[in-house]
């Protein structure tokens, strides 16, 4: 018998919840950066210089990856909840792989564009 914690749907559940939590933690920092624009161009420009640090660029890549994961797994949940399903269970579980794959592709495209 397969453990519940080794199931694709469980990992999609964890991925959706963790990405949502990390995105919620990110939001106050995003609003802080937007607030710097209200303080003047010099403050915003100094923040934009900070964003050129390679570690910040990697963090931005992580943010894009989290957004894509959260979107893909959230759409999966919406479809499972609101659309009538007649497809086999394995077909629905394949969406977990498609969501993770989409996140990796979008993250790679972002990473190539950043560097």
C-alpha positions in Angstrom: 0.0 0.0 0.0 1.3 3.4 -1.0 1.9 5.9 1.8 -0.2 9.1 1.7 2.9 11.2 2.0 4.4 9.7 -1.1 1.4 10.5 -3.3 1.6 13.1 -6.1 -1.5 14.8 -4.9 0.0 15.2 -1.4 3.1 16.9 -2.8 0.9 19.2 -4.9 -1.0 20.1 -1.7 2.3 20.8 0.1 3.6 22.8 -2.9 0.5 24.9 -3.1 0.4 25.7 0.7 4.2 26.4 1.1 4.3 28.6 -2.0 1.3 30.5 -0.8 2.9 31.0 2.6 6.2 32.2 1.2 4.4 34.5 -1.2 2.5 36.0 1.7 5.7 36.6 3.6 7.1 38.3 0.5 4.2 40.8 0.1 5.2 43.2 2.9 8.7 43.6 1.3 7.1 44.2 -2.0 4.9 47.0 -0.5 8.0 48.4 1.2 9.7 48.6 -2.2 6.7 50.3 -3.8 6.6 52.7 -0.9 10.1 53.8 -1.7 8.8 55.1 -5.1 6.6 57.5 -3.1 9.6 58.8 -1.2 11.3 60.0 -4.4 13.3 58.9 -7.3 16.6 58.8 -5.4 15.3 56.3 -2.8 13.8 54.1 -5.5 17.0 54.3 -7.5 19.1 53.2 -4.5 16.8 50.2 -4.0 17.1 49.3 -7.7 20.9 49.3 -7.3 20.4 46.7 -4.5 18.3 44.5 -6.9 21.3 44.2 -9.2 23.1 41.9 -6.6 23.2 38.3 -8.0 21.7 36.9 -4.7 18.7 39.2 -5.2 18.4 38.0 -8.8 18.3 34.4 -7.6 15.7 35.3 -5.0 13.6 36.9 -7.8 13.9 33.6 -9.8 12.7 31.8 -6.7 9.7 34.2 -6.5 8.8 33.5 -10.1 9.1 29.8 -9.5 6.8 30.1 -6.4 4.3 32.2 -8.3 4.2 29.6 -11.1 3.9 26.7 -8.8 1.1 28.4 -6.8 -0.8 29.2 -10.0 -0.5 25.8 -11.5 -1.4 23.9 -8.4 -4.2 26.4 -7.6 -5.7 25.9 -11.1 -5.5 22.2 -10.6 -7.5 22.5 -7.4 -10.1 24.7 -9.0 -10.6 22.3 -11.9 -10.9 19.4 -9.5 -13.4 21.2 -7.4 -15.6 22.9 -9.9 -15.6 20.8 -13.1 -17.3 17.5 -13.5 -14.6 14.7 -13.7 -14.9 11.6 -15.7 -11.2 11.1 -16.4 -9.3 8.3 -14.8 -7.5 9.2 -11.5 -4.1 8.8 -13.1 -4.9 11.5 -15.7 -5.7 13.9 -12.9 -2.5 13.1 -11.1 -0.5 13.8 -14.2 -1.4 17.5 -13.7 0.9 17.6 -10.7 3.8 16.8 -13.1 2.6 19.3 -15.6 2.3 22.0 -13.0 5.8 21.4 -11.7 7.2 21.2 -15.2 5.5 24.5 -16.1 7.1 26.1 -13.0 10.5 24.9 -14.1 10.1 26.1 -17.7 8.9 29.5 -16.6 11.6 29.8 -14.0 14.3 28.8 -16.5 13.0 31.4 -19.0 13.1 34.0 -16.3 16.6 33.0 -15.2 17.9 33.2 -18.8 16.3 36.7 -19.2 17.8 37.9 -15.9 21.4 36.9 -16.5 
